[in-house]
Amino acid sequence: MKKFSFMALLGVLILILAACTDDSNVEEETTEGEEAASEEGGTLTLAMPSDAVSMDPHGSNDVPSEQIRDTIYEPLLTQDENFEIVPVLAEEYKQIDDTTWEFKLREGVTFHDGSEFNADVVKANIERVKDVAKASPRSFLLDMVSEVNIIDDYTVELVTEYPFAPLANNLTHGAGKMISKDLIDADYQQALDEAGSELSLEEYYELRAEGGDEHEAVANEISSFVGQLVESARWNKLL
């Protein structure tokens, strides 16, 4: 009985002390927190399981690199939280027949170098991923694309070698991220120069479109240099 009375008295005392507590410090801490949240600048430190190895969206297939690239590049399509395919740089798309897909592109988009996003950019990116000179580990995701046809500045048509229903899904992958055509062209030109090739950039593109042994020979010569400018440009932006 004495023990019960003591516990009851202790409970009443705690309630009294709680009622008398001064909350001014709590309010002050909240105010300081709000002020801190409104301040700009500072350093954000991220912990990652391993280092990123490439800032080129067509350059590697590892997760740490892709986590960073997700904050830099955008694709034609992506997946929302429900894994539904939604447009990003493509405003809309449709499958015209078993092997033909049409994409209407978003207008008014510019890259950080000031160049414009349009159908030429989409063609340049997809052809770069598939180019054996680039030797992209992600090329298998778009290998089925046999043609990239520019309908107008903001309409592009992809034709697949055979019916491939998951094409839109594949374009949500990092292989479908877009980089500036100006940067792609400059990177290829540097690769040709470094390899000592006598081909102009336009001649290389024509040779690539034709395919065959001659293209493979030149691709082998420039392969080790393709991507160097893209990598250095992106890493310098991050440093």
Buried (B, 14 or more C-beta within 10 A) or exposed (E): EEEEEEEEEEEEEEEEEEEEEEEEEEEEEEEEEEEEEEEEEEEEEEEEEEEBEBBBBBBBBBEBBBEBBBEBBBBBBBEEEEEEEEBBBBEEBEBEEEBBBBBBBBEEBEBEEEBBBBBBBBBBBBBBBBBBBBBBBBBEBBBBBEEBEBEEEBBBBBBBEEEBEEBBBBBBBBBBBBBBBBBBBBBBBBBBEBBEBEBEBEEBBEBBEEEEEEBBEBBEBBBEBBBBBBBEBBEEEEE
